[in-house]
Amino acid sequence: MPRRIVERLAGWLERRRPHERAGFALYGAAVAAARSPVLFGPGYAAPDTLDGRFDLVGLHAALLIRRLRRDPDPRGPALAQAVFDAMFSDMDQTLREMGVGDLVVGKRVRRMWEAFHGRARAYEAALDAGDETALARALVRNVWRGAAPGSGPDGTPGAPALRLAAYARAVDAALARQPLAALAAGEVAFPPAAADPAETEPADAGAP
């Protein structure tokens, strides 16, 4: 194909999906943060399973999408959509690499899409209300499927879920401070999860 035509097609694709590259870069950073070994260690005790990893990626992606969607600049919501598209493009590819057939992939991705939206709404409601206990309860239901270490049978969150909620709140605050210009360039900094759980211990964690 002549170079001139290739360049025109590349320009057309860039205009049609101007934030695609940044969306994949931002999503990649969210995945890297979600894979931190600290989150699977004794302090946070997130389950190192396929479901557990999916939920941690979903948590980081949801916090990132929340930051972008709330930006008054119109690029913000467009970037949020690009991150969402990158996430589910990755999920589709991952399922195919696992050997899931074409006829099933669509249904599995749809279920994952619905699960992600439900989780993102629960996290956002708790963050908007400033209710860290509600956020921890949502994490117990989702990350640990209701069986988080130290949590009560009624879903009362134990220390690991409370620590993860405190970490999520810190990520939310850190993302809010990052300029859209950097995010639009695919640059984002997720604060690391504290290696020492006491560094993210909720203020009332030791209260009776």
N, C-alpha and C positions, 0 to 999 in steps of 0.2 A: 504494500500500500504506500503511495507517495507520502513523503514526510509532511507535506503541506496539509494533506487530508487528516493524517494522524494528529497533527497539532490542532486542527479545527475541532476534531472529535474530543480531544482532551480538554480544550477550552469550553466546549459545550457541556461536558460532564461536570467540570468545575463550577460552571454557572448554575447548573441544575441542582447539584448537591455540594454547595460551597463549604459546608461544615463537616463533610464526611471524614476527611483525614483527621481533623481535630477531634471528632467524636470517637474515633478508634483510639487515638492517643490518650484521651481522657479516660476512656473505659479501660484501657490497658493499665493505666496508673491505679484505677480502682481495684482491678484484679490483683495487682501486685501488693497493694495494701491489705487486701482481704486474705492474702496467702501468708501474711506474717506469722512465723512460727510461734511468736508470743501469744497470739490469739488461741492457739491450740494447746498451750502449756497449762500448768496447774492454776495460774491466776484467773484465767478466763474460761478454760476448760471447754472451748467450743468443740463439738464433735468433728473429728477428722474423718468425715465420711463424704460421699457424693452429695447427700442432702445438706450436710453441714457446710461444706464449701460453697454450694450454690447459695445458701442463705447469707453467708458472709459477703459473698460477691454482691448479692442483691442489696444488702444493707449499705455497702459503700456506694453502689451505683445509685440507690435511692437518695442518699444524702447529696450526692453530686448533682443529680437531676433536680432535686429540690432547690439547690443553690442557683442553678442556671435558670430554672423556670420562673423563679421569683425576681429575676433581674429586670429592671425597667427597660433596658436596652433590648430591642427586638431580636438581636442576635442570641440573647440568653435562651428564650424558649426554643429557637431553632437549634442551638447547640444541645439543649436537653433532649430534643427529638433525635439528634444524631447519636448521642450516647445510648439512648434506648435502642435505636436501630443497630448500633454496633454490638450491644449486648446480645440481642436475640439473633443476630447473624452468627455470632460466636456460638450460641447455644445450638443453633441449627447444625453448624459444622461439627461441633463436638458430638452430637448425637449420631451423625452420619459416620464419624470416625469410630464410634463405639459399635457400629454395625447395625444401627437401627434402620429399618427399611424405609423407603420413600413414602409408602402409604401410612406409616405410623408417625414419622417425624413431625408432620404438620400438626397432628393431634397433641403430641407431647409438647411441642413448642407452645401451642395454644394454652395448655394447662399451666405451663411455666409462666406464660405471660399473665394469666389471670392470678396466679399465686403472687407474682411480683407486685402487681397492682394492689392487691389486698394488703400485702405487707407494707408497701410504701405509704398507703393511706393511714394505716395504723401508726406507723412511725411519725408521720407528719403531724397527725392529730396530737400525739403525745408531746412532740417538740413544740408545737404551737402553744400548747397549754402549759408548757414548762413543767410537765409532770414526769419526772424521771422514773417513778415507780410504775406508771402506766407504760412507759417505754420498755422498762425491764420486763414487765408482764408480757408485752407483745413479743419480745425477744425469746422469752421462755416458750411461748406457743410455737414460734417459728423456727428459731435456730436449734432448739432442743426438742422440738415436737412435744412440749409439755412436760418433759422429764429432765429439767436442768438440775445439776448438782446443787444440793442445799435448798432447793425450792420445795414448797409445801404442796400437798395434793390438790389444793384449791388454786394453784398457780401463783401463790405468794413467792416472789423472786428471792432466791438465795444470793450469796455474795458474788458468784461468777456473773450472774445475769445483771446484777446491779453495777458491777464493774464494767461490763460491756455497754450498758446504757450510759454510764458516765463517759466512756470512751467515745460513743456515738455522738453524745452532746458536744464533746470537745472537737470532734471532726466537723460537726455542723457549724460550730462557731468559727473554726479555722477556715473553712471553705467560704463563709460569708465575708471574710476579710480579704479574700484574694480577688484582684482586679479582673474584670471581664476580658480585658485585652490579652492578658496572659492565658486565660482559659480558652479564648478563641484561637490562640496559637497552639493549643494542645498541651499547655503547661499547667500542671496542678500539683500541689504539695499536700499530701495527706499526713497529718501528724502521726508519729509512730505510737503504737500501743505501748504503754509503760511496761518495761520488763519487770518492775517491782509493782505488784498489784496495789500496794499501799499508796502509790502515787496517783491512782485513780479511784481510791476508795471513797464512796459517797460519805458525806459528812455525818450522816446518821446511821452508817452501816453498823456501828458498834452499839447503838442505842438499844435499850431493852424493849 
